[in-house]
Amino acid sequence: MTGEGNMKTLLKIELERAFKNKWFYITLCIELVLVIADVRTVALPARMAYEEFYIPVRDYQIPGAYCYWMVVNNGPVYRLFHFIFPLLISIPYVFTIYNDIKSNYVYNITSRIDKSRYYLSKLLTQFIVGMAVVAFALISSFVLTAAILPLEHPTKASAEYNISVTKAFPELFYNHTFVSAIVFIVLESVVFGIIGCIGFIFSYLLNNVIMVMLSSFIIYYMDFILSNLCGRYGSLMAASKIGILHKAWVTGLVAELMIIAVTAVVVCIIRMNKKDLL
């Protein structure tokens, strides 16, 4: 088998391990319950108010799905998501990285194939899993909200929306609203895909599976605490809300994500070149 074939096969195996296990589906169920709670407490009351308040009284912008979609609305459930996303993206796959080391499965695999392809497939899989978990929450929220409320055309003059000129994407949101929703979902998923790679890093540094699975959350929450203590640009917890991301926070967010990504790649390279001893 060629090197390219090895890589594709490994990636397929690792993706199946991630997506075909009960913990992945448990994670999605948790997210779906939270999304339904958000729709029930935010979008549904707004829909009920249409005939009683919005349509008879208002002669200007009537808020719809874009206004009450959690990425723009920034309600309690969305804030809860941004507190627990680092945990949710770690549940389906991080423990397999740790278990491969402790069970010596890694040595069995790397004795037969190129070690670099094995570690790269693990890193890519964790990144993809993080993206998928977050994308599911955001997409399901958009679909369910749009099933209850109409897709309106937001206007800058309206005070209903949390996306002002101080945010990173106001022009995109008000001029190409549906495209902006796709961009918000993709970028936020990528952000947490990178954050999820923290678990990959610590799976080779720690000797406790629980701490490995909590590592992304611990670093993420420590960043939040330090940001508040030091008065920095904004923590990962705040800046990862792409829809309402402040312009002033973009540089800091990109810098932190690059640090995580580079560290993950460096750890991957170190593991590739390290002589494994049984």
C-alpha positions in Angstrom: 0.0 0.0 0.0 1.3 3.5 -0.9 1.9 6.1 1.7 -1.1 8.0 0.5 -3.2 4.9 0.8 -1.9 4.3 4.3 -2.9 7.8 5.3 -6.4 7.5 3.9 -6.9 4.1 5.5 -5.7 5.4 8.9 -7.9 8.5 8.7 -10.9 6.4 7.8 -10.3 4.0 10.7 -9.8 6.9 13.2 -12.9 8.7 12.0 -14.9 5.6 12.4 -13.6 5.2 15.9 -14.8 8.8 16.6 -18.1 8.8 14.9 -19.2 5.2 15.4 -19.2 5.1 19.2 -21.9 5.8 21.7 -20.2 8.8 23.2 -20.4 10.7 20.0 -24.1 10.2 19.9 -24.6 10.9 23.6 -22.8 14.2 22.9 -25.1 15.1 20.0 -28.1 14.2 22.2 -27.0 16.5 24.9 -26.5 19.3 22.4 -29.9 18.7 20.8 -31.6 18.9 24.2 -30.0 22.2 24.9 -30.9 23.5 21.4 -34.5 22.5 21.9 -34.4 24.3 25.3 -33.1 27.4 23.6 -35.8 27.3 20.9 -38.5 26.7 23.4 -37.5 29.6 25.6 -36.4 32.1 22.9 -37.9 31.5 19.5 -41.2 30.0 20.5 -42.3 32.9 22.7 -41.2 35.3 19.9 -43.4 33.4 17.5 -46.4 33.6 19.9 -45.9 37.4 20.2 -46.2 37.9 16.4 -50.0 38.2 16.3 -50.3 39.8 19.7 -47.6 42.4 19.5 -45.2 42.5 16.5 -47.7 42.5 13.5 -50.5 44.8 15.0 -48.1 47.3 16.6 -44.9 47.5 14.6 -44.5 49.3 11.3 -40.7 48.6 11.2 -38.3 45.6 11.5 -40.0 42.5 12.9 -37.4 40.1 14.3 -37.3 36.6 12.9 -35.0 33.6 12.8 -31.8 35.5 12.3 -32.5 37.7 15.3 -33.4 34.8 17.6 -30.8 32.2 16.3 -28.6 31.6 19.3 -25.4 32.7 17.5 -26.8 36.2 17.1 -29.1 36.3 20.1 -26.4 35.2 22.6 -28.9 33.9 25.1 -28.3 31.7 28.2 -28.1 28.4 26.3 -25.6 29.8 23.9 -23.5 31.1 26.7 -23.8 27.6 28.4 -22.6 26.0 25.2 -19.6 28.2 25.1 -18.8 27.1 28.7 -19.1 23.4 28.0 -18.0 23.1 24.3 -14.4 22.2 25.3 -15.9 19.2 27.3 -18.3 18.2 24.5 -15.6 18.2 21.8 -13.4 16.0 24.0 -15.9 13.3 24.9 -16.1 11.3 21.6 -12.4 10.9 20.8 -9.8 12.2 23.2 -9.9 9.1 25.4 -9.0 6.9 22.4 -5.7 8.8 21.9 -4.9 8.2 25.5 -6.0 4.5 25.5 -3.9 3.8 22.4 -0.8 4.8 24.4 -1.7 3.0 27.5 -2.7 -0.2 25.7 0.4 -0.2 23.5 -1.9 -0.2 20.5 0.2 2.8 19.2 3.3 0.6 19.1 1.5 -2.2 17.3 0.4 0.2 14.6 3.6 2.2 14.2 5.7 -0.9 13.9 3.9 -1.6 10.6 3.3 1.8 9.1 4.9 5.2 8.9 4.6 6.7 12.4 4.1 10.2 11.1 0.9 9.2 9.3 -0.5 7.6 12.4 0.0 10.7 14.6 -1.1 13.0 11.9 -4.3 11.0 11.4 -5.0 11.3 15.2 -4.5 15.0 15.2 -6.7 15.5 12.1 -9.4 13.3 13.5 -9.6 15.3 16.8 -9.8 18.5 14.8 -12.6 17.1 12.6 -14.5 15.8 15.7 -14.3 19.2 17.4 -15.6 20.9 14.2 -18.4 18.3 13.8 -19.7 18.6 17.4 -19.9 22.4 17.3 -21.3 22.5 13.8 -24.1 20.1 14.8 -25.2 22.4 17.7 -25.2 25.6 15.5 -26.8 24.0 12.5 -29.6 22.3 14.5 -30.2 25.6 16.3 -30.5 27.5 13.0 -32.8 24.9 11.4 -35.1 24.6 14.4 -35.3 28.4 14.9 -36.0 28.9 11.1 -38.8 26.2 11.4 -40.6 28.5 13.9 -39.7 32.0 12.8 -39.4 33.5 9.2 -36.1 34.3 7.7 -36.2 38.1 7.8 -33.9 40.6 6.2 -32.1 42.4 9.1 -31.6 46.2 8.9 -28.9 48.2 10.4 -31.5 50.7 11.7 -33.1 48.1 13.9 -32.1 47.8 17.5 -33.0 44.1 17.6 -29.7 42.6 16.6 -26.5 42.2 18.6 -24.3 42.8 15.5 -23.2 46.4 15.6 -20.4 48.3 13.7 -18.1 47.3 16.6 -18.4 43.6 15.6 -16.2 41.8 13.1 -18.8 41.0 10.5 -21.6 43.6 10.4 -21.5 44.3 6.7 -21.6 40.6 5.8 -24.5 40.0 8.2 -26.7 42.9 7.0 -25.9 42.6 3.3 -25.6 38.8 2.9 -27.4 37.4 5.9 -27.7 33.7 4.9 -24.0 33.7 3.8 -23.0 35.2 7.1 -24.8 32.4 9.0 -22.8 29.8 7.0 -19.6 31.8 7.7 -20.4 32.0 11.5 -21.0 28.2 11.7 -17.8 27.3 9.7 -15.5 29.7 11.6 -16.9 28.8 15.1 -16.5 25.1 14.2 -12.9 25.7 13.1 -12.2 27.6 16.3 -13.3 24.7 18.5 -11.7 22.2 16.2 -8.4 23.8 17.1 -9.3 24.1 20.8 -10.1 20.4 20.8 -6.5 19.7 19.8 -5.5 20.7 23.3 -6.7 17.2 24.3 -4.3 15.7 21.7 -1.4 17.6 23.2 -2.1 16.5 26.8 -2.8 12.9 26.0 0.9 12.5 25.6 1.8 14.5 28.7 -0.6 13.3 31.4 -1.0 9.9 33.0 -4.7 10.2 33.9 -7.5 9.8 31.3 -9.9 12.1 33.2 -7.4 14.9 33.3 -6.6 14.4 29.6 -10.3 14.7 28.7 -10.6 17.8 30.9 -7.5 19.4 29.6 -9.2 21.5 26.8 -11.7 22.8 29.3 -9.1 23.6 32.0 -6.9 25.6 29.6 -10.0 27.3 28.1 -11.3 28.2 31.6 -7.9 29.3 32.8 -7.7 31.6 29.8 -11.1 33.1 30.8 -9.9 33.7 34.3 -6.6 35.2 33.3 -8.3 37.4 30.7 -10.6 38.9 33.3 -7.8 39.4 35.8 -5.4 41.0 33.3 -8.0 42.9 31.3 -6.9 41.4 28.0 -8.6 41.6 24.6 -11.2 39.0 25.6 -11.0 35.3 26.5 -11.4 32.4 24.1 -14.8 31.9 25.7 -15.9 35.4 24.6 -14.0 35.7 21.4 -15.1 32.3 20.0 -18.7 33.7 19.7 -17.9 34.5 16.0 -21.3 36.1 15.2 -20.8 38.8 17.9 -17.0 38.8 17.9 -15.6 42.3 18.5 -13.3 43.7 15.9 -10.7 44.5 18.6 -10.6 40.8 19.6 -9.8 39.3 16.2 -6.0 39.6 16.4 -5.9 38.1 19.9 -8.2 35.2 19.0 -6.1 34.4 15.9 -2.9 34.6 18.0 -4.2 32.2 20.6 -5.5 29.7 18.1 -2.2 29.8 16.3 -0.4 29.0 19.5 -2.6 26.0 20.1 -2.3 24.8 16.5 1.5 25.2 16.4 1.9 23.5 19.8 -0.2 20.6 18.6 1.8 20.3 15.4 5.1 20.4 17.4 3.9 17.7 19.8 2.9 15.6 16.7 6.3 16.1 15.2 8.0 15.1 18.5 6.0 12.0 18.7 6.8 11.2 15.0 10.5 11.4 15.8 10.5 9.8 19.2 11.8 6.3 19.6 9.0 4.3 21.1 10.0 1.8 23.8 7.6 -0.9 25.0 
